[in-house]
Amino acid sequence: MTSAHRSGSGSGTDEEDTTLPMRFLRRLLLPSDSPTPEGAKRPAGGADAAALKAYMRGRHREMQDRVFQYVVARPELQTPLELAPAAHQELCIRQMSALVQDAGVRPLSLMAADPAQYFAVMESVGWIDISLGIKFGAQYSLWGGSVINLGTNKHKEKYFDKIDNLDYPGCFAMTELHHGSNVQALQTTATFDSVTDEFIIDTPSDGAIKWWIGLAAMHAKFATVFARLILPLQGEGGEPADMGIHAFVVPIRDLETHAVLPGIEINDCGRKIGLNGVDTGALRFSSVRIPRDNLLNRFGDVARDGKYTSSLPTINKRFAATLGELVGGRVALAYSSVVILKTAVTIAVRYALLRQQFGPPKQPEIRLLDYQSHQHKLMPMLASAYAFQFAGAYLIDTYSEMKKTNNDEDLSAHVHVLAAGMKSYITSYTAKSISICRESCGGHGYSAVNRFGSLRNDHDIFQTFEGDNTVLLQQVARDLLKQYEKKFKGGTLSVTWNYLRDSMSSYLSQPNRVTARWEAEDHLRDPNFQLEAFRYRTSRLLHSVAARLQKDMKTLGGFGAWNRCLNHLLILAESHIESIILARFIEVVKSCPDEKTREVLKLVCDLYALDGIWKDIGAYRNLDYVAPNKAKAINKLVDYLSYQVRLMARELIDAFDIPDQAIRAPIGMQSDAYAKYTQYVGL
């Protein structure tokens, strides 16, 4: 260290320099408006906020702004900080009615014409109120989506327009008190009466009460009810035949008076941890009769004489096809979770850029984001938000392609696995990250006006509904094992697992002991190394769990072996999804047309990739994929990349382009963060 550096540090003696690693401290503890620390370079002159924002801006941003600004301009439609559940639920239905019936937004039409535009509208609705976003999803993705995707033309002609314009508010009655994820074990029955040409809907026990049904408690007039289709006298020996789970449109309230219809009991499920703007109810049916035409009969139908027909030969295939058509809900949740993550990270990073605390002796206090520990908390999270945004866009584009092709079984299977995995992975990551963001903002993070409490509580259920995350990861793992088996039987791999098509052998061979020791920065920041590392880990996990299952099945049977390997299987599924996310991020970086923006995104992508490797460095060490010296180099580089991303944190956050009225947290505003703080808390 030069004498000039020593005199500028506020230190008095060389002895102090040896006691404290001042060169390192000065690099980390400089105020953000000080000269760039020694050895640090801002890529290509730094981040161009306008260029980044333009690149991140979705192609439907004008529609998003129109929807959001419509509500912002009407104070009576804005959600107060504190609101009783009943009032919150009424406000959400007024907000939805205003957007649909006054502003002319047609969500179901958007979904049919361009799913990406529908999801863009969902993002802006979530900015207004997450409860409103979930209510929108229940009405259009679930109730509307089930009628359109599981029904036939007669159902579309009868229901589409009235669902679209909110004349027919409805709900999605799948989950029961005793059964959620195990949909095939639902107990509600729909028994065909050939005399009256009707189905009779019954709740046979308390455990079969439809539970956690959004919009059921107050506003829905219809329900898509999932029930066991029973055909009397058509089973063996004249017994009733159970044809498996089917979906039925069941009116639950009078269209004119809104009175609950005979044979139906509706109760509110009570106050929840979050999302109390959604009226979540319980439904019980007692001999409720509906016309035969109310069966959503795309995959199975019952004729007037009671004869059952289907284009699919087995109950299991019909069930899989039915659930496959409902994947849009998982796509929406994965995408919405990214929006919530971006919001939480925006608040935390802007606060960390504003708040000053401690610092070198006799010098101004420094900003929180200049502390290495703070960078370690928030910068990889910021990088993940970018990675997830690109992955979410890829998921929506792939889903949209699937809806256009309609008959591509491989693509449908790919979307099913992709949606299950991304919904699980992203929502779990976001749930943990919100708490870290709250903690990083200290006492101000605990203030309700700064929103971490509501974001955490409203988002928490994302890990559960539309499929429990642990169950969804098992679906991903099961698909990977099927693909693995097909590979070794000479079959064709699906697109989900296509990166093994040409390289399974190399992934399963022993790692190269020379490359395991390479630690140069150029090598570590090479996207080929990063992606190979992610895929190698996944391949080894797949190979080892397949061997374990084969061995354990001999003594424990299929279910017992699966249960014994369950943690291994979950790690495998997460590793696979991480590989897909990184691959997409790398593709986006390569395709970015602006050189400066591309360099910035490359930096963020490097941090995402290397932080992912470092977090699982034990696995790479156990596999001899990374030698000790290389592991140490990765750790150092992650710290340095976090620091470099910190230098551009403001621009990276601003590029999310979330309006201040959507952020709402006083500490997270783009400017004048403290200006109205006292007003927010009523001082």
N, C-alpha and C positions, 0 to 999 in steps of 0.2 A: 504494500500500500504506500502511495506517495505521501510526502509531507503535506501536500495540499489537501489530499483526502482526509488526513488525520485532523488537520486544523478545522476543516469544515464539518467534522462529525460531532464537535462539542466534547470530544474526549480530551483528557489532559495529559496522558502519559502513554508511552509505548507498552507499559505493563498492562494497561487496560485493554489495548489492542489485542494482546495475546490471551487475555482472560475472556474477552468477548470476540467472537468471529465477526469483526466489524465489516469486513468486505461483504460478507453474506447478509448481515443485517442491513447495511446501507442499500443493498440491492432490493431488499424487500420492503424497507420502511421509509422509502421516500414518498413525500406527498405526490398525489397524482399529477399536479401541475409542475413538478420538478422535471429536470432533464431526464431523458430515458436512462435507466441504470446501465452501468458499464457492461458491455457485451450483449445487450438486448437490442433486437432489431424489430421494428414494426414492419410487418410484411408489406412490401411494395408501396410504402408511403402510408400504410394504415388502411383502415376500413373506410370505404365510402358508404356512408349510411344510406344515401339515396339509391345507390346502385344495389346495395344489399336488399333494401326494402322492395325495390322493383322486382328483384329476382325472387324474393320470398312471397310476393303478392300473388294470390291465387287469381285464376282467370275469371272468377265470379265475385270479385271484391266489390264491384259497383252494386250488385244485388245485396251483398252483406251490409254495406253502408246504408242503403235505402231502408232495409228492415230495421237496423239498429237506430238510425236517426229518427225514424217514425216514432219510436217509443220515447227516445230522449227528449223529443220536442213536446211531449205530453206528460207533465208532472204527475197527473193522476194515474198514469200507467207504470210509474217507476216504483220499485220495491223498496220500502223503508228498511232500515237496519234491523228493527225488531217488529215482528208482526205475529199475532196469534195464528195458529194453524188454520182455523176456519176462514179467517180474513185473508190469509195468504193464498189459500186454495181458490177463493173467490176472485182475488186479484189476478191469479194466473189464468183463469178461464176468461176474464175480461181482456187480459193482454193478448191471449191467443185469438179471441173473437175479433179484437180490433185489427190485428195483423191480417187475419184471413178474410173477414167480412167487410172491413172498412178499407184497409190498405191493399186488398186484392192479391195477397200472397196465396198461391195455390200449391201447397206442399206435395200433395199426392201426384198432381200433374207434373211437378218438377221431378219427383222421384221416377216417374215413368219415362219422362223425356230425357233427363240427364241426371243420374244419381249424384254426380259431383256437385251440381248446383243445389240440389236438395241438402246435401251435407254442409255446403257453405252457408245456407240459410240457418241450418241447425247451429252452426258456430255462432252466428250473430245472435240468435235467440238465447243461447247459453250465456253470452255476454250480458244480456238483460237480466237473467235470473236462471240459475242452474235448474231450479224446480220447473221453470217454464220450459226449459230445454227437454227435461225428462217427460213433461206432460205432452209436449209436441211429439216426442218419440213414441209415447204410448198411443197417441191418437193415430199417427201416420205410419210410423215404422211397424208397429205391432198390430193394432186393430186394422188399420187400412192395409198394411202389408200382408197380413194373413188372409184377408178377404180376396185381395187381388192375386196373390201368389198361390194360394191353395184352392181358390175357387175357379170357376170357368166363366165363359162369356155372360151367362145369365146373371151371375153375381156381380160382375163388373157393371153391367147395364143397370142393375137395380141399386147398387150401393156407391159406385165410384164418385159420382158428382156430389152426392150428399155427405159423404165422408170428407171429401176435399173441401167443401165450403162450410164444414162444421155443423151442418144441419143434423148429422148423425154422429154425435160423439159416442165413442165406444171404448171398450177395454179388451184386454188380452188375458183370458182366464185359463192359464195353464197350471201354475204352481198350486199345490195343495198343502194343507197343514202338515201332512206327514210325508209329502213327496215334493221335492223341488227338482234337483238335477236328474233323478231317475224317472224320467218322463214316462217310460214304458210301464212303470208300476203305478200310474195314476189309477184311482179307484172310481171316479165319477163315471156313470154309465149313460149311454144313449141307446135305448132299446126300441127297435122298430116295431110299430103296430101296423100290420098289413090291413087291418079292418078300416082304420081311419086315415091311412097313408101318412102317418106322423112318427116322429121320434119322441120318446119320452125321456127327458133328462132328469136324473136322480143323483142325489148325494147320499150314498149308502151308509156313511158313518161320519162321525165328527172329523176323523182324520182325512176325509175326502173334501172337506170344505175348501173352496178355492180361496187362497190366501195371498196377501201382498199384491192385490190386483189394482194397478194404477188407474185412476179415474172412476173406479167402481163405487167408492163411498158416496160421492156427491153428483157427479156430472154425466156419467156414461148412460146411454139409453140402450146400448147393445153390448153384447159380449161375444167374442170368439171363444167358445168353450171347448177345451180338449177333453175328450171322454172316450171310453171304451165302446166301440160299436158292437152291440149285441143283436144277433139275429135269432129269434126264438125258433126252436124245433129244427134248426138246420145243422146242428152238430151231430156227432156220433151218437147213435141210439136215441135220436130225437131230443137230445139235450141242446140248450142254447149254444150258439157258435159265437165265440169272441173273436172279432176280426181285427182287434188291436186298436190303437189310438187314432182317432180321426178328429177333425175340427168341425164345429157347428156354429152357425150364427143364431144366437139366442137373444131376443128382445128382453130387457130387464126392467125398463121403465116406460110408461106411457108417453108417446111422442108429444101429446098436447099438454097433459097435466103434470107430467114428470113423476107421477105416482109409481111406486114399485108394483110390478105386476104380480098377479096371484101365483102362489107356489114358489115365490122367490123371496129369500131373506137376505138383506144387505146390512152389514155392520162395518163401522170404521175400525181399522186395525190399531188405532190409537196413535199417540204422538211418537215420532221416530227420532233417531239421533240427528237426522238431517232430512232435507227434501220435504219439509212439511208443507210446501205449497202444492204437493201432489196428494190428492185425496185417495189414499190407499185403503182398499176395502176387502171384506170377506163375503163370499157368495155361497149360499146354500140353495139347492134346488130340490123341490118335492113334487114329483110327477108333473113337470113342466113340459107341455106339448108344443112341438114346433113342426112346421111343414117339412115333408121329405126334401123339398128343394133347399132347405137351410143347411143341408150337408155340403160342406166345401169339398167338392167331388173331383178335384183334378187327378188325384191318385187312386181313388176308389169310389164306387157309386153303388147305390141300391135302387133297383127297379121297382115299379109299382107292385109287382108280385113278390117282392122281397129278395130277388136274386141279386147276389153281390158280384160285381165285375171290377177288374183292375188290370191296368197294363203292366203292373208289377206283380211277380208271382208269389211273393212271401210277405208276411207281416213285417219282417225286419227291413226288407227293401222299401216297403211303403213308408215305414217309420223314418228311415234314413232320408228318403226323398222329401218327406214332409218337413223335417227339421232343417234339411239343407236349404229349403226355400226361405227360411226365417233368419238366415245368416246376416241380413242387413242390420239387425239390431246390434249384433256384435261389432260390425263395422262402425256403426254410429258411436258406440261406447268407446272404442279404441280412439277414434278421431276426437271425440269430446274430451277424453282424458288428456290428450296432448294439449288441447286448448287450456285446460285447467293447470297443467304443468307449466306452460308458458306464462300464465298469469302469476302463479306463485313465484316462479323464478324472476320474473320482471320486478315484482314488488321487492323481493329480497335483494336483488342486485342493485336496483336504484337506491334503496336504503343504504346499502354498503358503500355506494359511491358518494353518498351524502354525509353519512354519520362519521365524525372524527373522534378518535379516542386514543390517548397515550401517544407515545412517540419518543424519538431520541431526546436526550437532555437539552434543554434550552432551545428547542425548536418547536415549530407549530405541531399540534396534534395531527396524526395521519388518519387517512380514511380506512374504514374497516376492510375494504377490499384490497388494501395494500399489505395486509397480513397474510402470510403463507397459509395459515390454518383456514382462513376465510376463503381464500382462493381454492384450497383443497376441497372445501365443502361445496362451493357454488359453481366453479368453472366446469368441472365434469358434468354437472347437472345441466348447465347451459348447453354444453355440447350434446348431451343426450336429448334435450328439447329439440335441437336442430335435427338430430338423427331421426327422432320419432316423427317430426313434421314431414320429412321426406318419405319415411316409411308409411305414414298414414295416407299421404297422397297416392303412393303406389298401391296401397290396399284399396282405396276408393276407385282408382283407375282400373284395377284388375276386377273388382266387383262390377263396375260398369260394363266392362268387356263381357263378363259372364252373363249379365242380364241381356246384352245384345245378341249373343250367340245362342243362348237358351238351351241348346242341346249338346254342348260340349262337356262330356262327363269328366274328362281329365281336368279341364279348367274349373269346373264346379268343385271337384275334390280339392284342387289347389286352393281355391278361395275359402273353402270350409276350414282347412287346416291353418291357412294364413290368418283368417279372422279369429279363430279360436286362440292361436298362439299370441298374436299381437294384442288382442283384448286382454288376455291374462297378463302378459309381460308388462305392457305399458301401464295398465291400471295399478298393478302391484308397485311398480317403480314410482309412479306418481304419488301414491298413498304415502310411501316412505319419504319422498322428497318434500311434500308439503310440511311435514313435521320438522325436517331439517331447515327448511326456509324459515319457519316460525322461530326456531331456536336461534338462527343466525341473526334475527332482528331483535333479540333480547326482549326487554319488557314491552317495547312497542309492538312486537309481534304477537303479544298476548292481548292486545286491545282489539275488541270486536270490530272496530271501524277499519282496522287494517286487514281484515277478511280471512286470515289464515284459519280461524276457527270454523267459519262457514264453509270455506273451500274444503277443509279436511272432512267435515261432517257430511256435506252434500256429496262429496266424491267417494267417500268410504264404501258405499254400497256398490259402486262400480265393480268392485272385486267379486261381488256375489251374484248380482242379477245378470240375466242373459248368459248364464252358465257360471258356476263357481270356478274360480281360477285354477284350483287344483285339479278339478275334473277336466277342464279344457286342456290343460297341459298334458294330461294323460291321453287325450284324443290325438294331440300332436305326436306324442311318443309312439302311440299305436300305429299311426300312419308311417312313421319312420321305420318301424320294425317290418311293416308290410313291404315297404320299398326295399329294405335291406334283403329281405327274403327273395323278392323278385330279382334283384341284382344277381344273386348267386344261383338262381335257377334260370338265368339267361333271359329274363323278362325285360320289358321296357320300363324305364323309370319315368315317374310323373314329373311335371315341371317343378313341383315342390322340392324335389331332391335331386335336381338335374346337375348340381355341381359335383356329384359323385359319378356321373356318367363316364367320364374319361379318366378319373383319377382315384377311384376307390383303392386300387392296389398301392399307390404311393402313400395314401393317407394311413393305410394299415401297416405299412412297413416301418422299420425302426427309423427314428429321426436321424438326420445327418449330424454327426458329432462336430463337424466343422462349423456349419451354419448355426448350430446351437450356441456357439460362442461369439458369433458376430455381434458387435455392439456399437458399430458406427451409427451416427444419427441418420445418415442417408438410408441405411439399411432398415433401421427401426421405423422410419417414416415412409418406407416404401409400401404402397397399398397392397402390393402382391404379398409381402411378408405378413402384413396385418390380417388380410383375409385368409391366407393359408393357415395362420395360427388359429383363427376362430374355427375354421373348418376341420383342421386336424383334431382339435379338442372334441368337436362334435362326433367325428368319425370314430375316434377311440372310445368315446362314451357309448356310442351305438354298438360297436363291436363287442365291448366288454359286457354290456347289459344283455345282449343277445345270447352270449355264452352263459351268463348267469341264469337267465330264464330257462334255457335248454336244460341245464343241469338240475335246477330246482324243481322243474315240472315233473321229473321222474319220481320225486318223493312227496311233493306238496300239491301236485295238480296245477292246472292253469291259474286259477284264482289265487291260490296260496303263493305260487311263484311270483305272480305279479305284485302281490302285496309285500312280499319280502324285498323286492327290488324297487319299491315305489319311489323312494327318495332318489335313487339313481335315475329312474325314468323321468322324474320331474326336472332334474338337472340337465339331462339330455335334451328335453324339449326346450328349455330356456336357452341352452347353448345354440340350438338350431335357429331359434328366432333371432338371437343376437347376430348370427351369421347372415341372415337375410337382411336385417336392418343395416348392418355394416356394408354389405354388398350394394344395397340401394344408395347409401350415402356416397360411396365411392363413385358410383355411376353418375350421380347428380353433380359431384365435383368435376368430373371429367367433361360433362356436357355443358358446364357453365360457360357462356360465350365471352363474358367480360373477364379479362386477365386478373385484375386486382381482386374482384369478387371471388374468382376461382381460388386465388391464393389464400384468401381469408377462410373460405370454406374448407380448403385443404387443411389448414391449421386446426380448425375445429374438429374436422374428421379425424385427424391424427390423435388429438386428445381423446376423443371418444374411443377410438380403437385401442390405444395403448393403455388407457385407464381400465378398459375392460380386460385386457391381458393381465395387468398388474393385480387387479382385484381377484383373479383366479390364478395367481402366480404359483401357488402350491401345486395345482394340478399340472401345470406345465413343467414344473421342476420334477414332479413324480414321474412324468412321462419322458424325462430327459430331453424335452423339446427346447428348454431354455437352461443354459448353464448359469451358475451363480453370478459370474461377472456380467452376463447379459441381463439377468434379472435386476441387478443393481443399476445398470445403465437405463433400463426401462423406467425404474422408479425415479431416477433423477430427471429423465426426460419428461415424465408426466408432470413433475413439479414445475419444470421450466415452461412447458407448453401451457400449463394452467396460468402461469405468470403472463405469458404472451397473450393468451385469450383475455386475461384481465385488462390488458392495455386497450383492447377494443370492446370491452364489455358493454359500454354505453351504446355504441353503434349496433352491436349484435342484438341487444335487447330492443332498441328502437326499431330494428328491422322486422320484429314481430308485428309492429303496426297495430297494436291493441289500443283503442282509444282510451283516454283518461277516464271518460265516463263509464267505460267497461272495467277498468282497473279499480276505480273508486277508493282504494286505500290511500289515505293521505301521504303515507311514506313511500308510495309507489308511483306518484305522479311524475310525468315527464319533466315538469318544471314546477317551481314554487311548492315543493313537497310539503313544507311545514306551514305554508301561508294560511290554510284554512283548517289546520288541525284542531285548534281550539273550538272552532265552530262545529266540527264533526262530533266532538265529545260534549258539546252543550255548554261551553264556558263563555 
